[in-house]
């Protein structure tokens, strides 16, 4: 395998020179840390735009990424942090943004397979829209949408993100593709709006991963659609937005959590199909009902990060389906992940807010999950895919549902009072991920034998 060392060296030298120039500007003007980071962010984006022209191999791009990670580690953990490292690490904020940036560039280069439009538009949005939103939000924001521990987000910053993302999509599609003008306008509106919402719910630097990958997903699923289909997608987006606006009356969720449900709803429909919205929709509609919320639960506010833990596995499966086309093969695995989320959330409610016994909480939560999500999903599989679960997979899924309730009961054996925290949310997700992978393994073995 040929390694393109000349291109790797060009990128590394250019990046170092950019950091050196920003350092000189810092010493001359005393600019603040956030502006330095955004200057570097935009410069890196412009450098990355050259990749389809200077690289032929994804392996070389991956090797460059590894070298860049090593360089940033040295920069952060040596005396260089006090010199040229101030360009990147002068802001006192824990973030994985730099690592996510490198990962997203590699994934985009690999997935786009030389298609300059599919690669460049996500990089343009990541470089310019994200930086513009951050600077406008920091300097001109009047209303912060965030609650609890959510990252600060403003309407002003999000609006500017939409404008820049819209233009970053519109101009390349008009200039470098044969897509019709009305189609380009619709695609740009859909991408600009959705990716602006993704930026609103991102945190800890994960926007550097989520923004380019969701942009890529929207491009691949919308370019090539007829104008009638694009109009329908815009209508779906408007309907979901209306429903979420109405749901803003629900005090159990933060504003950004409601934004996340809008993104999840549209992504699910576009990547998987409209029938795939049923499991997450039932989860969100029933998780705080049946039984009805009590007074001692009303102080709980589900923020965007908590919602994220409940949908991350489902959205990941939607992404896999969009890439592989395995809709009918993965649907019940997908539905089972949401079933287990409903089971675990219901167990916690029954045990800690209704004071049910462990045994009753397990029995009732499993029954609720099966009755509200699993059974309707079986009907969807029969009606949409003309398929039926075989006895082995049916039994394995029922066992997984029971295990999810038992495992969470053991994990919380010594807990006296439940708290709605991101730590607990991800602990629930890890349990469900392990069981989902186990179910996927059983299904794969059946296919082999």
N, C-alpha and C positions, 0 to 999 in steps of 0.2 A: 504493500500500500504506500503510495507516494504522499509524503507530508509536505505541505506547501509552506516551507520555512520562510521564504521571502515575504509572503503575505502575512504570516504570523509576526515576523519582525517589524514589518511596516506598521501594523496595528499597534503593537506594544510601544514602539518608538513614538508614534503619533500621540498615543494616549499619555505617555510620560511628558511629552512636550506641552500638551494641553494643560496638564496638572501644573507644570512649571509656570506657564503663562498666567494661570489663575492665581498661583501663589504670588507672583510678582504684582498682579493687580491688587491682591489682598494687602500686600505691604504698602502699596502706594495710596490706596483709597480707604482701607480699613472696612471693607464690606462685611456684612454679617454672614454667619455660617450657612444659613438657609440659601442665600443667594449663591454662595460658592458651590453648594451641592447641586443647585439647579443648573448653574453654568456647566458644571461637569456632566450632569445628566443629559443636557441637550447636546453637548459636544460628543459624548459617547454615542448618542443616538445617531448623529450625523456620520460618525465613523462606521457604525454598524450598517448604515445604509449602503456602504460600498461592498459589503460581503458578497452579494450575488455576482459582482463584477471581478472580484479578486480571489474568490475561493470557488473551487469545484467540488471539494470533499467536505462532507459533514464531520468526518473524523478530524480533519484539520481544525475546524471551528471548535469542536469539542476539546481538542488539545489546547487551543488558545484559551478556552474558558478555564481549564484546569490551571494553566500558568497564571491567568489573571487572578484566580482565587488565592493561589499561593502568594502572589505579589501583594494582594490586599491583606492577607493574614500577617505578612511581614510588616506591612505599613502600619497595621493596627497594634501590633504587639512588640514593636521595637522603638528605638529613639526617633525613628523616622516619623512617628506619629506627631511629634512636636515640630517638625519642619514641614516637608511637603505633604505629610499626612493630614495637616489641618484642613486641607482642601476637602477632604472626605469625612473626617472624623471630629470636626469641631462642634457639631451639634450634639448636645447631650440627650440622645434618644436611641433606645434600643431598636434596632431595625435589621432585618435580613434583606433589605432592598437591593443591595449590591449583588448579593448571591442570586436572588430571584431574577435580576436583570440578565445576568450571564446565562442562567438556565433557560429563560424565555427566548433569548436570541438563538441559542443552540436548537431549541425545539422548533422555533419558527423556520430556521434554515433547513432543518431536517424535514419538517412536514411540508413546506412549500415546494420542495424538490425543483428548485430553480425558477419557480414562478415569481417574478419580481414584484408583481402587484400584491400577491398574497403575503409576501414577506415584508414589503416596504410600508404598506398602509398601517399595520400594527406598530411598526417601529416609529413611524411619524406620529401616531397618536400618543404612544408612550413617551416620546421625547418632548413634544411640544404641548399637547393638551394637558398632560399631567403637571408639567412645570408651570404652565400658565395658571391652572386652577389653584395650585399651591400658593403661588405668589399673590394672586388676587384675593384668595381666601384669607391669607395671613394679613394683608395690608388694608383690605377694604370691606371685609365681612362684617355684617351687622347682626346676623342671626345664626346662632350655632344650632344645628339640628341634632347634635349628639346628646345622649343622655348616659348616665352612669359612667362606665369606664370606656365608652366608645371613643374612637379617635375623633378629634374636632373636624366637623364638616360644615360648610356654609352653602347657602343657596347661590350666593354670588360666584363662589369658586366653581360650583357644579355647573352653573349656567355657562361660564366661560369655557369649561371643559367641553360641554356640548358643542359650542360654536366652533372651537378649534378642531374637535374630532370630526364634526360634520364636514368642515372644509378639507381636512386631511384625507377624507374618504372621497369627497366629491371631485376634487381637482385631478387626482391620479386616474380615477375611473373615467372621467371625461376625456382626458388627454391621451391615455395609453391603452384604452380598451374599446371594444366595439359595442359595449352595453348602451342601450338607448337612453336618451336624456331623462325621460320620466322615470325609468327604472333606476338610473343612477341617483336621482333625487330621492326616491323612496328608500333605496338601500342606505344612502348617506344619513337620512333621518333616523332610520331604524338603528343603525350602528351608533350614531352619535348619541341618541337618547339612552340606549341600553348600556353602552360603555360608560357614559357619565354616571349612571346608577351604580354600575360595578365599582367605579372609583369612590362613590359615596360610602359604600359598605366595606371597602378594603381597610386593612390595618396592618401595622408592623412591617410595612414595606412590601406586603404581598400584592399591592397594586402593580408592581413591576412584573409580576407573573400573570395575574388575572387579566389585566387590561389587554396585553398583546394576544393572549390565548383566546379570550372571548371574542376579540375583534376578528381573529383568524376564523373562529367557528362561525361567526355571523357572515363573514365574506364567503366562505365555502358553501354555506347553506342558502345564501340569497342570490349570489351571482348566478345567472342562468335561469332564475325564476321568471315566469311571465308576469307582466304588469298586474294582471288580475290576482295572481297569488301574492304579490307584494302588497297590493291594496288590502287583501284579506289579512295579511300579517300585521299591517298597520292597524287594522280594525281590532284584531285580537289584542294588540298592545294597548290600544285605547280602552278596551273593555276591562282588561286586567287592571289598568291604571285607575279606572273608575271604581272597581271593586275594592282596591287597596285604599283609595281615598275615603270610601265609605267606612272601611274597616279601621280608619284612623280614630274612630270613636272608641275602639277597643283599648282600654287602658292597660291591659296586660302586656302589650307590646310597645316598644319604643318606636319612634318615627323611622329610624334607620332599619329596624327589624321589619317594618312594613315595606320599606323600599326593597329589602332583600327578598321578600316574598314575591314582589313584582318581577324582579330579575329571574328568580327561580322559575316562576310560572311561565314566562316567555321562553326561557332557555329550554325548559322541559318540552314544551310544545314543539319548538323548532327542531331540537336535536333528536327527539324520540317520536313524538306524535301527540295529538290532542288527548288520546285515551290515557297517556302516561301521566297526565296531570291529576288523575283521580286519586292515587295513593297519597301524594303529598298534600293535596287539597283536603282529603278526609282527615289526615293527621292534624293539620292546622285548625280545622273546624271542630274537631272532637277532643283535642288534647286537654282543653280546659273545661270540657262539658262531659256529662255522663260519668260521674256525677257532676252536678253544677258547682261552680267555684264557690268556696266558702269565704267568710270574712277574713280568716287568718291567711288566706292566699292572696288577697287583694293588694297587699304591699309588694308582691313579687312583680318585677318588671322584666320581661324577656327582651334583652337587647339583641343587636344584630349578631353578635358573636355566639349567643346561645342558639339563635335560629340557624346560624352557620353550621353548628355541630349536628343539627338535625337533618340537614340537607346535603352535606358534603359528599356522603357515599352515593346518594341517589344521583347527584349531578355528575359525579365521576363516572357512574355507569352510563348516563346519557352521553357523555363524551366518548366513551368506548363504543357505544352503539353507533354514534355518528361516524366514527372512523371505520368500524368493522361491518356495519350493516346487520348485526346480529340482534334484530329487534325481538323476534319471537323467542329466540334461545335464551335471552337475558331478562325477559319481562318479569317472570315470577321471582327471579333472584332480586331484581330491582324492587318489586312490590314487597318482598320479604324484609328488605332492609327497613322500609318505612313501617312495616308491621311491628318490627322489633323496637323501633323508636317509640311507637305508641304504647307498646307493652311496658317498656322501662319507665317512660314518663308517667304512665298511669299507676304503676307500682309505687313510685315515689310519692305521688299525690295521696293514694289510698293509705299508705303506711304512715306518712309523716304529717299529713294534714287532716286525714279522716280517722286516724288511729285504729285502722284495721289491723288484724293479726297478720303475721308474715304469710301464713298459709292462705288466708282469704285474699290478701293482696295479690299473691301469685296467681291464684285461680281466676280472680276477676279481671286482672290486667291481661292475662293471656286470652281469656274469652273475649275481651273487648277488642284486642288486636286482631284476632282471627275473624270476629264477626264484622268489624267495621272496615278492615282493609284487605285481609287475606281472601275472604269469600268473594267480595266484589271483584277482586283481581283475577280469581279463577274464572269468573263469568266473562270478564274482558278477554282473557286468553282464549276462551271457547268461541266467543262471538267475533273477535277481531282476527285472531290467528288460526282459528279452527284446530286448536291443539288442546290436549288434556294432560294434566300432570300425571305421570306414572306413579305407581304405589310407592316406589323407593323415594322419589323426590318429595312426594306428599308427606311421607313419614318423617323424612329428614328435616323438612321445614317445620313440622309440628314440634319435633324434638328441639330444634333450634329456638323456637319461640319459648318453650318451657325453660330451656337452659338460660336464655337471656334474662328471664325473671329471676331464676334461682341465683345466677351469678351476681346480679345487682343486689339481691338480698344479702348475699355473703359479703360483698364489697362494703355494704353499709351496715354490717352487723352491729358495729359499735357506735354508729351515728345516732345521736339523740335528737338533733334538729337539722333538717335538710336546708341547705342554702342553694339558691339559684346562682351558680358561678360558672365561669368558663372552664375551670378545672374539672368540675363535675360533668359538664357538658361533653368535654373531650374524653373523659373516662367512660361515659356511656357509649360514645362513638367507637372507642377502641374495642369494647365488647362486641358491638354490632359488626364492626369490620372483620374481626376474627371469625365470627359465626358466618358472615356473608362469604368470606373466602373459603370456609369449610364447605358451604353449600355449593359454591362454584366448583370446588375440587371434586365433589361427589358427582355433579352433573358432567364434568369433563371426563371422569373415569367411565361413566355410562356410555358416553359417545365413543370412547376408545374401544370398549369391549362389547 
